[in-house]
Structure formats: structure tokens, C-alpha cells
Amino acid sequence: MSVHSNVKKVTTHTLHEMKNAGQKISMLTAYDFSMARIVDEAGIDVILVGDSASNVMAGHETTLPITLDQMIYHASSVVRAVQRSLVVVDMPFGSYQGNSKEALSSAIKIMKESGGHAVKLEGGQEIIESIGRILTAGIPVMGHLGLTPQSIYKFGTYVVRAKEDEEAQRLIEDAKALEAVGCFAIVLEKIPAQLAAQVAKMVSIPIIGIGAGNGVDGQVLVVHDMLGINNEFNPRFLRKYNNLHEQMMNSFHAYIKDVQSGDFPNESEQY
């Protein structure tokens, strides 16, 4: 399918309209040009240039080490590929916490240098000031509540969040605060399905879930996980739509065999 410039781009407004019409939003990660081109062409609504690049692309154990410049490198690669999807870029750890001036300059740098369409920040009321500042510059912000991987050392574990009443109540308050300050959507990660559904009903902005059940307005997964490229990761919320690890292994083994036997290249594959 050839993609022409008359493709209707997905905007933050589109996502609001989808929520109001009861249409579910599909979101996947991408970190490079080739993958983003396929994801975009497939018709995914939102591409997240996730700080999960820290794990998936760079092999770090957590999302904390990835830098602002590295995020911009990944984001600009993705933006160059995209015709239709809304591209949301994660603000990495340390680029916005505790300092709203730094948050604003980080967000401006991402938007100017990558050409992304929006940024995503983890946290609730404690980062409202930063979000407010970024919004004053006209930069759309997606929130992220529940399990916030950048806070891994605070939680000490990647377990499901907000199972206790007090934490659930705080999550609801945070979601309302993010809506009130002007976020266009919120990702809810690894929280009980019932709570996520409740939040999605309480706010007018789209709620995108990952491990947050079916009562929300859309879903997001890491593309390498759902394709089965990364085969060590098997959380309950992940559905694998392929086993690319196995398929790639088979291809590589066949290539090795053909090279070793002299079968590749054959006469029609040479000049």
C-alpha cells in the first residue's frame, strides 16, 4: 500500500473523538525508522517512542540510564518514518522531576530536535507544575500512572500497583489532576482492571492501558514483546502475536548452512 500525503494524521483531537465514539485506541512502541514505518503503515493510532528503548535497544536493566539525547535520536528516527500515527516521546528519568524549568527546556528540546508530536511524563500530583509549564509552551502532554518504571527504586519491584484502597484513591486523584492541568491522555500501567475502568469513566480524556484490563479506551504494548522478538519476558498482560525469535533463528541458521555449504550465493545471485 503506498502512503500518500493525503493520509489523515492522528492528532490529540482524534483520540478524544475516538473515546467519545467508543472506538478503542491502538498504541505500540517503536524506536527506529524501519520498525516505525511498518507500525505506521499498519494503521496503529499512536506510536510511543518509549524510554523502554533503554531495555529493548540498549540492554539496560531499567529505563533510568537512557539520556535525553538518546531519546531524541530514537524519536527523530521514528518521526522520519511516520505518515499517520501520533508520535509520543517519553521524557527520560532526570529530565523533568523536581524542576519545572528543566522540564520545560527538556520538552522543548525533544519537540524541536525530534519533530515528535507530544511528550509523556510519569507521575501524578508531584509533577503537575512541570506538566503545566510544558503545556504553556503548547506542547501536548500524555500522563502515566500506576506502575511508573522510572520509580523502580522507590517501589523496589515491578508488581501491580494500587491494590490497596489508599493507593487506589491517590491514583484516582492523580488522574483527575492530570486531566485538570490539561493532559490529553493517560497511560495506566499494571493496575487492577476494575480501578482502571473506573478511572476511564471518571475522566473525559482517553485512558490507555498496559496490564490494566479491558475497561479503558485503548491499549499499548512494547512492539518487541508482542512480536515475540524478546522471548524472556512473559508477564500476564502480554499477548504475543508472533514468535519472531524462533522465525529469526530459523532464518539465521538456514543462512549459516547455505554460506557454509557454498549454496549461497548461487549463479542467479551473482554478477
Secondary structure, 3 states (H helix, E strand, C coil): CCCCCCCCCCCHHHHHHHHHCCCCEEEEECCCHHHHHHHHHHCCCEEEECCCHHHHCCCCCCCCCCCHHHHHHHHHHHHCCCCCCEEEEECCCCCCCCCHHHHHHHHHHHHHHHCCCEEECCECHHHHHHHHHHHHCCCCEEEEEECCHHHHHHHCCCCCCCCCHHHHHHHHHHHHHHHHHCCCEEEEECCCHHHHHHHHHHCCCCEEEECCCCCCCEEEECHHHHCCCCCCCCCCCCCCCCCHHHHHHHHHHHHHHHHHHCCCCCHHHCC
